[in-house]
Structures are given as C-alpha cells and as structure tokens.
Amino acid sequence: MRIIIQRVSKASVSVDSNLISSIENGYLLLVGIGESDTEEDIEWLSKKITNLRIFSDEKGQMNHSIIDIDGEILAISQFTLFAKTKKGNRPSFIKAAPPNIALPLYDLFVDSLNKLLNKPVQKGVFGAHMEVSLINDGPVTIFIDSKNRE
C-alpha cells in the first residue's frame, strides 16, 4: 500500500458537488492499494499512521500523534499512487489492485484505523470522481509505502 499523509487543519471531499465528508485538525490520507497488498500491510500501516508523531507539542516540536491530539482522519482511495510513468506519456496503473480486491482492503484499512483511533474515520466514495479540498498544516506531507519500510 502507498499512502500520502497530509497534516491538515481542514479537509473535505465532494462528489457531484455534494459534500460527502469533512474533518478538522488531523490527516488527509490518500490511499493506494496495490495488487500484492494484504492484511499485513494494513496492520503495519494503521499502527504506523496512528502513532506517527507529526503534531506539535507546546514547544513546537513534532512530538504528538493523531491519537494524542484527538485528531480526525479523512481517507480517500487513490489508485493513481501506483502510476508507472517509465514508458510513454500516459501512466499505466497495472500495479494497482483491481476494484474487487482494492475495495475490501480499503474498507478493512478504514476499520483498522477506526479501532486504533477510537472514533469513525471519514472517507470518500470508492471509485467515484471526487473533489478533495484541504488546508495543509505546515505544510507537512509524508509518503509511506508498506513494501519499502524506510
């Protein structure tokens, strides 16, 4: 799985001009699910994301996790994180999981975050054309790939 974490003061997602979900003070997660991803990737990423200390403490140091600040999460499915651009000018998405595999894993990932965060995680509409708005706080943007655990 590939995830872009954006620390936000606000984020929302709309489909057909209808607001679907919105959050304040937390993470906007762009979630890409690959053809070889499993529940092990979900478990590792869920723990990593909820314990990642990228929120400021009283001294301005990044020492607090999303759990520490009682933050919110908006998770958006994003198959384009698996774009291959080596050949030509049109990206290939051959490494992205097909919807029949990706949707159950996406739902499992959101459920895992719900449990660790102890509150509902907001999400978009899987497979829909979405309009995502955010105010990136910092800006802080982090990329995590469960197959390349750096």
N, C-alpha and C positions, 0 to 999 in steps of 0.2 A: 504494500500500500504506500502511496505517496500522499503526503498531507502538507499543505501550506497553512501555517498558523499565523493569523494576523491578530495582534492585540488591538482591540477596538474599544472606543468609548460608546459607539453605536454601530449597529449593523441591521440590515433588513433584506428580505427577499420578496419579490413580487412576481406573479405570473399573470399575464394578460391584464396588467395594470391593477391587479388585486393584491393587496398586502397579504402575504401568507404567514410570515413570521418576522419578529424583530426582537432584538436584545439590546441591552446596555451593559457596558463595562464587563468585558470578557474576551472571548475568542470568536473570530470567524474562521471556521475550518473549511478549506477546500479539500475534498476527499476523493482521491483517485484510487480505484481498485483494479489491480492487475490480474491477469489470467492465472497466476500461480499463488495468489494470496489465500491465506487460510485463517482459521480462528486464532492460531498462534500469533499472527501478525496483529490481529485486532486486540488481543490481550496485551501484547507488548506496547502497542501504540496508545491504547486507552490509559494505561498506567503512566506512560511517559508524558503524555499530554496533560493529564490532570495533576501531575506532580512537578511539571516544569516550572521553575521559579523565574518568571519573567515580569512579575509585577513589582512595583517599587514599594520599599518599606518606608518608614518615617525618615530615613536618612537619604532617600532617593536611590538606594541600591536595589538591584533586581534580586530580591530575596523571598518574595511571596509567590505561592502557586495560585491557580484559579480557585482551588478549594479554600485557601487561606483568606481570599478576599470575597468569598461567596459570589463569584462571578458567574456569568451565563455563557452558554455556547450556542452558536448557530452553525450547523454542519450542512454543507452543500455538496452534493455529489458532483464530481468534476472529472469525467473520463479523459478530458484533454490533457491531464497531467501525465498521461502515458504517450504523448505525441512523439513520434520518431520523425526527425527532420533531416536525416543524413542525406537522403536522395531526393532530388527534385525540390519543388516549392510547395507541394501540397503535403501536409503532415499525414502520416499513417498512424492509425490507432490500433494496430494489430495486437499490441501487447495489453490493451485494456480488456478487462473481463467483459464478456457479453452480459446484457441485462439480466438474464436468468440466473447468472452467478453473482453479478455485482449487487443487485438489489437485496437479496437475503444477507449478504455480508455487510452492506451499508446499514441495514436495519439492526443487525447484530452489533455493529460498531456503536451506533447511537444508543442502543440498550445498555451496552457496557459502560459508556460514558454516563448515562442516566444513573446507574448504580453507584459509580465512583463519585460522581458529583452530588448525588443525593437530591437531585432535582431534575425536572424534564429538560432535555436538550431540544432546542428548536431546530427545525430543518426545512429544506425547500421541498420541491416536488421532483422526485426522481424522474429523469428523462425529459422533463419539461424545459422549454426555453424560459430561463429565469432572468430577472433583472436584480442584481445584487448591489446594494449600496452600503458603504461603510465609511466610518471615520477612523482611520488607523491611528492608534495612540502611540506616539513615539517619533517616527514610526518604528514598530517592531514587527518584523516578518521573518518567520523561520520555516525552513523546509526540512521535512523528515521523510526518509524512505526506509521502510521496515526491512528491506533487503540489503540496505547499506547502513548499518547502525553505527554512525560516527558520533 
